[in-house]
Amino acid sequence: MSDFSKKLCLALEKDLKESNLKYETVKYFRQNMISVIIWISTMSYFYNKKELNAEDIYRIVNEIVRTSRPSVMKYLGEAKQKKYLQFTMSRNDKRAYSITPSEITIYEFEKWSEVFRI
């Protein structure tokens, strides 16, 4: 095993033991594959300054894992209710909402991602 692989394994083990206690948004979004994909997609679109809506998220999720639209919408609704995601009227399509991470989600994602600086 390479040095990098060893360091990565240690970092991942540490992350699994500690981050759910420290970061409520990380804990929420890592509950299953659907919510992980929603989380990573939302963060990626945010950092790349691209607009993301529920239909985009549904398509992204289904490229990775087969699921129903109601399941994806359930997780989006829960994240919105917990104030982990924000929904604002789309600039491009007035029928859709743009989905972005909240300040707490951004902050905790950035703190959590420090574990990967190995």
PASEBA-1860 file (N, C-alpha, C; in nm, 3 decimals):
! residues 118
1> MSDFSKKL> 0.086/-0.118/0.000/0.000/0.000/0.000/0.091/0.124/0.000 ~ 0.057/0.220/-0.083/0.136/0.342/-0.092/0.115/0.430/0.031 ~ 0.208/0.524/0.051/0.195/0.618/0.163/0.065/0.698/0.152 ~ 0.033/0.741/0.030/-0.091/0.817/0.011/-0.212/0.734/0.052 ~ -0.215/0.608/0.010/-0.329/0.520/0.044/-0.341/0.501/0.194 ~ -0.230/0.485/0.261/-0.232/0.471/0.407/-0.286/0.597/0.474 ~ -0.236/0.712/0.428/-0.282/0.840/0.485/-0.431/0.861/0.458 ~ -0.474/0.825/0.338/-0.615/0.841/0.303/-0.702/0.752/0.392
9> CLALEKDL> -0.664/0.628/0.411/-0.740/0.538/0.499/-0.750/0.593/0.640 ~ -0.640/0.643/0.693/-0.642/0.701/0.828/-0.734/0.824/0.833 ~ -0.726/0.908/0.731/-0.810/1.029/0.727/-0.958/0.991/0.719 ~ -0.991/0.891/0.638/-1.130/0.848/0.625/-1.183/0.785/0.755 ~ -1.100/0.704/0.819/-1.139/0.645/0.947/-1.166/0.753/1.051 ~ -1.076/0.849/1.058/-1.092/0.960/1.152/-1.219/1.037/1.121 ~ -1.242/1.063/0.994/-1.361/1.135/0.952/-1.488/1.063/0.995 ~ -1.495/0.933/0.971/-1.614/0.856/1.007/-1.639/0.857/1.157
17> KESNLKYE> -1.532/0.858/1.236/-1.546/0.857/1.381/-1.587/0.993/1.437 ~ -1.540/1.101/1.375/-1.554/1.233/1.437/-1.653/1.329/1.372 ~ -1.665/1.327/1.241/-1.738/1.435/1.174/-1.888/1.435/1.200 ~ -1.950/1.320/1.218/-2.094/1.320/1.246/-2.126/1.389/1.379 ~ -2.030/1.386/1.471/-2.050/1.453/1.599/-2.030/1.604/1.588 ~ -1.942/1.645/1.497/-1.907/1.786/1.485/-1.996/1.865/1.390 ~ -2.047/1.801/1.286/-2.116/1.873/1.179/-2.254/1.815/1.150 ~ -2.357/1.889/1.189/-2.494/1.837/1.171/-2.531/1.822/1.024
25> TVKYFRQN> -2.483/1.912/0.937/-2.519/1.900/0.796/-2.448/1.780/0.732 ~ -2.325/1.757/0.770/-2.251/1.641/0.719/-2.324/1.513/0.760 ~ -2.362/1.507/0.885/-2.434/1.390/0.935/-2.564/1.370/0.857 ~ -2.637/1.478/0.835/-2.764/1.467/0.763/-2.742/1.416/0.620 ~ -2.653/1.480/0.548/-2.637/1.446/0.407/-2.570/1.311/0.384 ~ -2.498/1.258/0.482/-2.433/1.127/0.463/-2.521/1.010/0.507 ~ -2.649/1.034/0.527/-2.734/0.926/0.575/-2.757/0.815/0.473 ~ -2.751/0.846/0.342/-2.768/0.744/0.238/-2.716/0.799/0.105
33> MISVIIWI> -2.713/0.715/0.004/-2.657/0.755/-0.126/-2.732/0.871/-0.189 ~ -2.863/0.873/-0.179/-2.941/0.980/-0.240/-2.902/1.115/-0.179 ~ -2.898/1.122/-0.047/-2.865/1.250/0.016/-2.720/1.288/-0.005 ~ -2.629/1.190/-0.015/-2.488/1.221/-0.045/-2.477/1.284/-0.184 ~ -2.547/1.227/-0.281/-2.542/1.280/-0.417/-2.602/1.420/-0.422 ~ -2.712/1.442/-0.351/-2.773/1.575/-0.344/-2.671/1.674/-0.287 ~ -2.607/1.636/-0.178/-2.509/1.722/-0.110/-2.392/1.758/-0.201 ~ -2.328/1.656/-0.258/-2.211/1.680/-0.341/-2.248/1.759/-0.466
41> STMSYFYN> -2.361/1.727/-0.526/-2.405/1.801/-0.646/-2.433/1.946/-0.614 ~ -2.501/1.970/-0.504/-2.534/2.107/-0.465/-2.407/2.187/-0.438 ~ -2.313/2.126/-0.368/-2.188/2.196/-0.339/-2.108/2.220/-0.467 ~ -2.102/2.122/-0.554/-2.027/2.137/-0.678/-2.085/2.248/-0.765 ~ -2.216/2.250/-0.781/-2.279/2.355/-0.860/-2.257/2.492/-0.795 ~ -2.263/2.497/-0.663/-2.240/2.623/-0.591/-2.099/2.676/-0.619 ~ -1.998/2.591/-0.601/-1.861/2.636/-0.620/-1.829/2.668/-0.766 ~ -1.899/2.605/-0.858/-1.880/2.633/-1.000/-1.973/2.742/-1.052
49> KKELNAED> -2.048/2.804/-0.958/-2.139/2.915/-0.991/-2.238/2.879/-1.103 ~ -2.292/2.757/-1.092/-2.391/2.711/-1.188/-2.525/2.696/-1.117 ~ -2.631/2.724/-1.189/-2.765/2.713/-1.130/-2.810/2.566/-1.131 ~ -2.874/2.525/-1.023/-2.918/2.388/-1.004/-3.063/2.390/-0.958 ~ -3.147/2.303/-1.016/-3.286/2.293/-0.971/-3.319/2.148/-0.938 ~ -3.438/2.125/-0.890/-3.478/1.991/-0.845/-3.472/1.889/-0.958 ~ -3.510/1.929/-1.077/-3.506/1.835/-1.191/-3.362/1.797/-1.224 ~ -3.271/1.893/-1.217/-3.128/1.864/-1.237/-3.080/1.762/-1.134
57> IYRIVNEI> -3.116/1.785/-1.010/-3.074/1.695/-0.902/-3.131/1.555/-0.924 ~ -3.257/1.547/-0.961/-3.318/1.416/-0.988/-3.241/1.342/-1.097 ~ -3.205/1.411/-1.204/-3.129/1.348/-1.314/-2.991/1.303/-1.266 ~ -2.923/1.388/-1.189/-2.789/1.354/-1.139/-2.797/1.231/-1.048 ~ -2.893/1.230/-0.958/-2.909/1.116/-0.866/-2.930/0.988/-0.946 ~ -3.018/0.995/-1.047/-3.051/0.875/-1.123/-2.940/0.828/-1.217 ~ -2.841/0.910/-1.242/-2.723/0.864/-1.316/-2.639/0.771/-1.229 ~ -2.653/0.785/-1.097/-2.569/0.709/-1.004/-2.647/0.596/-0.937
65> VRTSRPSV> -2.769/0.624/-0.897/-2.851/0.523/-0.828/-2.996/0.540/-0.875 ~ -3.062/0.430/-0.904/-3.201/0.436/-0.947/-3.290/0.465/-0.828 ~ -3.372/0.568/-0.843/-3.466/0.604/-0.736/-3.583/0.677/-0.798 ~ -3.682/0.704/-0.716/-3.801/0.772/-0.766/-3.790/0.923/-0.743 ~ -3.863/0.997/-0.822/-3.869/1.142/-0.806/-3.920/1.179/-0.665 ~ -4.027/1.111/-0.615/-4.073/1.145/-0.479/-3.965/1.124/-0.371 ~ -3.880/1.024/-0.388/-3.773/1.003/-0.290/-3.675/1.120/-0.290 ~ -3.635/1.164/-0.408/-3.544/1.277/-0.418/-3.609/1.402/-0.361
73> MKYLGEAK> -3.736/1.424/-0.394/-3.807/1.542/-0.346/-3.823/1.539/-0.194 ~ -3.837/1.420/-0.138/-3.847/1.406/0.008/-3.720/1.458/0.076 ~ -3.604/1.417/0.025/-3.478/1.462/0.084/-3.456/1.611/0.062 ~ -3.493/1.660/-0.055/-3.482/1.805/-0.079/-3.572/1.883/0.017 ~ -3.694/1.835/0.037/-3.786/1.901/0.129/-3.735/1.901/0.273 ~ -3.681/1.788/0.316/-3.625/1.779/0.452/-3.508/1.875/0.468 ~ -3.419/1.878/0.369/-3.302/1.967/0.377/-3.345/2.113/0.376 ~ -3.449/2.144/0.302/-3.502/2.281/0.301/-3.561/2.316/0.437
81> QKKYLQFT> -3.638/2.225/0.493/-3.700/2.247/0.624/-3.596/2.266/0.734 ~ -3.487/2.191/0.726/-3.380/2.203/0.825/-3.290/2.324/0.799 ~ -3.316/2.393/0.687/-3.239/2.510/0.646/-3.096/2.474/0.605 ~ -3.080/2.354/0.549/-2.950/2.311/0.495/-2.939/2.349/0.348 ~ -3.053/2.362/0.280/-3.059/2.406/0.141/-3.154/2.524/0.131 ~ -3.126/2.612/0.036/-3.212/2.728/0.012/-3.273/2.716/-0.128 ~ -3.398/2.754/-0.138/-3.470/2.750/-0.264/-3.509/2.893/-0.300 ~ -3.462/2.941/-0.414/-3.497/3.076/-0.460/-3.547/3.067/-0.604
89> MSRNDKRA> -3.631/3.161/-0.642/-3.685/3.162/-0.778/-3.570/3.167/-0.879 ~ -3.576/3.079/-0.976/-3.473/3.072/-1.079/-3.470/3.200/-1.162 ~ -3.350/3.242/-1.197/-3.335/3.359/-1.285/-3.373/3.323/-1.429 ~ -3.352/3.196/-1.466/-3.371/3.152/-1.603/-3.511/3.098/-1.632 ~ -3.574/3.039/-1.532/-3.704/2.975/-1.552/-3.792/3.007/-1.431 ~ -3.889/3.093/-1.450/-3.973/3.138/-1.338/-4.061/3.028/-1.281 ~ -4.065/2.912/-1.346/-4.143/2.799/-1.294/-4.060/2.713/-1.199 ~ -3.930/2.734/-1.197/-3.839/2.649/-1.120/-3.771/2.728/-1.008
97> YSITPSEI> -3.718/2.654/-0.912/-3.642/2.713/-0.803/-3.496/2.672/-0.814 ~ -3.409/2.768/-0.792/-3.267/2.742/-0.786/-3.236/2.691/-0.645 ~ -3.157/2.585/-0.637/-3.124/2.523/-0.508/-2.977/2.548/-0.478 ~ -2.951/2.606/-0.362/-2.815/2.636/-0.319/-2.796/2.592/-0.174 ~ -2.671/2.567/-0.135/-2.647/2.533/0.006/-2.664/2.657/0.094 ~ -2.708/2.635/0.216/-2.718/2.745/0.312/-2.579/2.778/0.367 ~ -2.571/2.887/0.440/-2.442/2.927/0.498/-2.384/2.819/0.589 ~ -2.470/2.756/0.670/-2.421/2.652/0.762/-2.371/2.532/0.683
105> TIYEFEKW> -2.439/2.498/0.574/-2.395/2.385/0.491/-2.261/2.415/0.427 ~ -2.244/2.535/0.377/-2.116/2.575/0.316/-2.005/2.572/0.422 ~ -2.030/2.634/0.536/-1.931/2.640/0.643/-1.888/2.500/0.687 ~ -1.987/2.414/0.715/-1.955/2.281/0.764/-1.888/2.195/0.656 ~ -1.928/2.212/0.532/-1.863/2.139/0.423/-1.716/2.177/0.415 ~ -1.687/2.305/0.424/-1.549/2.352/0.415/-1.466/2.305/0.534 ~ -1.523/2.307/0.653/-1.452/2.257/0.772/-1.431/2.106/0.760 ~ -1.536/2.035/0.722/-1.529/1.889/0.708/-1.425/1.848/0.603
113> SEVFRI> -1.419/1.920/0.491/-1.331/1.881/0.381/-1.183/1.896/0.417 ~ -1.153/1.965/0.525/-1.013/1.978/0.568/-0.949/1.843/0.600 ~ -1.030/1.745/0.634/-0.977/1.612/0.665/-0.905/1.552/0.543 ~ -0.937/1.600/0.426/-0.876/1.545/0.304/-0.748/1.616/0.264 ~ -0.704/1.710/0.344/-0.573/1.775/0.322/-0.468/1.689/0.390 ~ -0.426/1.588/0.321/-0.333/1.492/0.382/-0.197/1.495/0.317
END
